[in-house]
Amino acid sequence: MAASGGYRNGTHKGNMKVDRLVSLSSATKSSSLKSKPSPASPASSGLRRNSTGSVGGAKDDAGVPGRVRVAVRLRPRNAEESVADADFADCVELQPELKRLKLRKNNWDTDTYEFDEVLTEFASQKRVYEVVAKPVVESVLDGYNGTVMAYGQTGTGKTYTLGRLGEEDTAARGIMVRALEDILAEISPETDSVSVSYLQLYMETIQDLLDPTNDNISIMEDPKTGDVSLPGATLVEIRDQRSFVELLRLGEAHRFAANTKLNTESSRSHAMLMVHVKRSVKGRDSVLLSENCNSSHMVKTFKPPVVRKGKLVVVDLAGSERIDKSGSEGHTLEEAKSINLSLSALGKCINALAENSAHVPVRDSKLTRLLRDSFGGTARTSLVVTIGPSPRHRGETSSTIMFGQRAMKVENMLKIKEEFDYKSLSRRLEIQLDKLIVEHERQQKAFEDEVERITVEAQNRISETERNYADALEKERLKYQEDYMQSIKKLEEQWVMNQRKHGSERTTFELKDDNFDKALNRVVPVASAAEEISELKKLLQNEASLRTATEEEVNNLKSQVVQWKRIEAAGNSEILKLRKMLEDEAHQKEKLEEEIAILQSQLLQLSFEADETRRQLDRGESGKVLGNLDSFVSQIRHSQLSDSGNGDKASIAKLFEQVGLQKILSLLEAEDADVRIHAVKVVANLAAEGAF
Ligand SMILES: Nc1ncnc2c1ncn2[C@@H]1O[C@H](COP(=O)(O)OP(=O)(O)OP(=O)(O)O)[C@@H](O)[C@H]1O
C-alpha cells in the first residue's frame, strides 16, 4: 500500500473494461510467473537486473503491472444458520462459471458483482488454494513479494481458508500449509532457504506468536525501497513440512493463550504469517568461481551470486463486523475500535488506491503499514473475501463484497526482489582464499624443494667440472713438463753428437756450456710455451704454478749457462797454453830436422873425404890410415860394448879429434859391414854430443 506519490495504480472506477484488460494482461503475466522458475533465462520473468546488482533496471523500476486479484468464498450454512435461516434463502447467489455473485437486495432485486474467482460453499480447500494462493506462491518462488489475505465477517471461514492444519484430514489443509508444502517442494535445500515468522497484531501491538515474551515488535520501513520488515520478530528456518505444521500449531497455541489472557477471541486480532524464501539464482550472473578455475580467471569472471528474496505474507484479518452491530462494550469496545481502526484504515487505503487518490493513508494504522507493499506496492496480492449465506448478515456480506470490489481496482507493480548475495560471495571467497593459500603454500614448498634440488645438482656439477678442470690442467702441465724434459734430452743428445763429431778435446764443462747454449735456444720456444701457459693461466689459474716452475727452471739454466761459460773461458786459456806448447815442440822439431840436414851434408863431406882417403891408400899410404882406422874401429867397438856410459862419449869425442872427421866418414863406406855399422854409431854419437 503506497503513500501519496508512491505506488499508484492507473485504474478508475469508470474504467471497468480497462480494468478487465489489465486483469487479463496480469493474468497473462501470471501465467508466465506460474511457470516453473527458470532463473537461467531472464526473459522468463521479463525482468532485468540493473548494473549495480540491486533489484531492477529502468524497466524493472517500472515493474510489471499486477492487479490485486480477489476471490469470494461462500461458507456453507452452519448448524445455527441451517436452523435459524431455514425458511430463508441465502443472501447471495453465486455464478462461479461467470465469476459472478448476486447479492439479494430483496426478494425481487439483486446486485451483481464480478470477481476474479467465485468459490461456492462446495469449493474444496485444494481448489481454493490453487485459484487464490498458488499464483502468489509461485511468484514468491520467482523472487516477488506476495500477499494472500482473507477478509470477512467473523465466522465466515477466514481461518478455515488460511490456517487449517488438516492434520486429521489432509484435504482440509488450508492455504498456509499448502503454500509451504509447495515452497518446500520447489526449493533446493543446498542453496535455498525458507524461514517464517508468525505474528499477531492486536490493538496496534505486534506480538510474536513464536515467542510470547516478544510482544511489542517494531515495524521497520526502508525509505528507498519501501520494504517493510520486522527485525524483532522470531525467524525460524523451515526444513520440512512437519516442522512447519508444528510451528503453526505452536503459534496458534500462543495466539489462543494470549487471547485468553486478554479475555478476547482469536477473531479480534490479525494474524500474519511471513514466509521468507531466499533462492540462489544458478547459471545466470552468478559467481563463476569453480574448483578448477585459476585465480586470474576467477578475478576476471568474478561476480557475486544473485539471490532472489521473495516474501509471502498470509494475513488472517480480524472479523470485519461493525461495532454498532457487534454490541461491544468496555474493553471489547476499545478492541473493536482498534480492529475497526485498522480495518477501516485498510479500507481507506484501498479506496484511495482504487480511486487513484493523491493521498493514501498508509500510516493511519500498523496494519496498513504492514500491508503497504501488498496494496499499491510491489507485491502480487490475492485477496479472498469470505462471506456467510445468512440473510441476517447481509449488511456485513455486502460490506465485505464492496471491500473486495474496491480491492480489485488496486493495481500493484510487481518487482522482482533480486540482489547480489555478498555474504554468500564473501563466504565462498573465503573458502576459495583458503584453498588458494593452501595451494600457494604447497607450490611455495615445491618451489623451494626444486630450488634446493637444482642448487645441489649445480654444486655437484660445479665440483665435477672443477675436478675435471683440475685433472685437465694437471695433464696439460705434465704434458708440457714432459715435452720440456724431452726437449732438454734431445738437446743434450744432439750436443753429445756434435761433440763427438767435432772432437773430444772439449771438456765436459764445454759440453755443458754448449748444451746450455742450445738449451737456451730451446728455452725460447719454452718461453713461448710459457707465454701460452701464461695465457692459459688467465683462464686456468693453476697453470701459473707450472709457468713459475718453468721460469725458475729457465733462470736456473741461465745461471748454469753463465757458470759454464766461465768454465769454458778457463778451458780456452788452457787450450791456448797447450797450443803454445805444441808450437814449441814443432819448432824444436824443425831445429832437429835442420841439424839432420846439416849432418847429412857433413856426411856427404865425409863421404867425399873418404873417397879421397881411399884414393890415397890406393896410392900407398894405406898402412898409416888403416892403422889409425883399426885403432879407431877398435875404439868404436870398445865404445859399443860400454854403450851408454858418459865416459864413452868423452872417449869418442877424443877419438874423433884424433882420427879426424874425414876418416870416420870414410869408414861409413867400408867394405866390412861391422866397420860401417860402428862408423854410423860413432857418427851418431858424435852428432848427439854436438861434435860437429
Ligand atoms: N468453507 C467452509 N466449509 C466448512 N466449514 C467452514 C467453512 N468455512 C468456515 N467453516 C467453519 O466455520 C467456522 C468459522 O470459521 P473460521 O473460524 O475460519 O471463521 P473466521 O472468519 O476465521 O472467524 P474469526 O474472524 O472469528 O476468526 C469454523 O467452524 C469452520 O470450520
The ligand as an ORCA input file, in Angstrom:
! r2SCAN-3c Opt
* xyz 0 1
  N     -15.844    -23.377      3.683
  C     -16.146    -23.934      4.842
  N     -16.619    -25.187      4.864
  C     -16.945    -25.755      6.010
  N     -16.822    -25.158      7.190
  C     -16.398    -23.892      7.226
  C     -16.014    -23.238      6.075
  N     -15.596    -22.003      6.376
  C     -15.702    -21.909      7.692
  N     -16.169    -23.043      8.219
  C     -16.400    -23.260      9.612
  O     -16.885    -22.068     10.128
  C     -16.408    -21.822     11.397
  C     -15.759    -20.489     11.466
  O     -14.737    -20.466     10.654
  P     -13.431    -19.611     10.895
  O     -13.078    -19.692     12.305
  O     -12.493    -19.977      9.917
  O     -14.036    -18.153     10.688
  P     -13.192    -16.829     10.779
  O     -13.636    -15.987      9.748
  O     -11.822    -17.132     10.882
  O     -13.682    -16.243     12.190
  P     -12.884    -15.216     13.065
  O     -12.903    -13.939     12.368
  O     -13.702    -15.129     14.326
  O     -11.577    -15.768     13.265
  C     -15.485    -22.909     11.711
  O     -16.109    -23.881     12.478
  C     -15.176    -23.504     10.398
  O     -14.911    -24.874     10.473
*
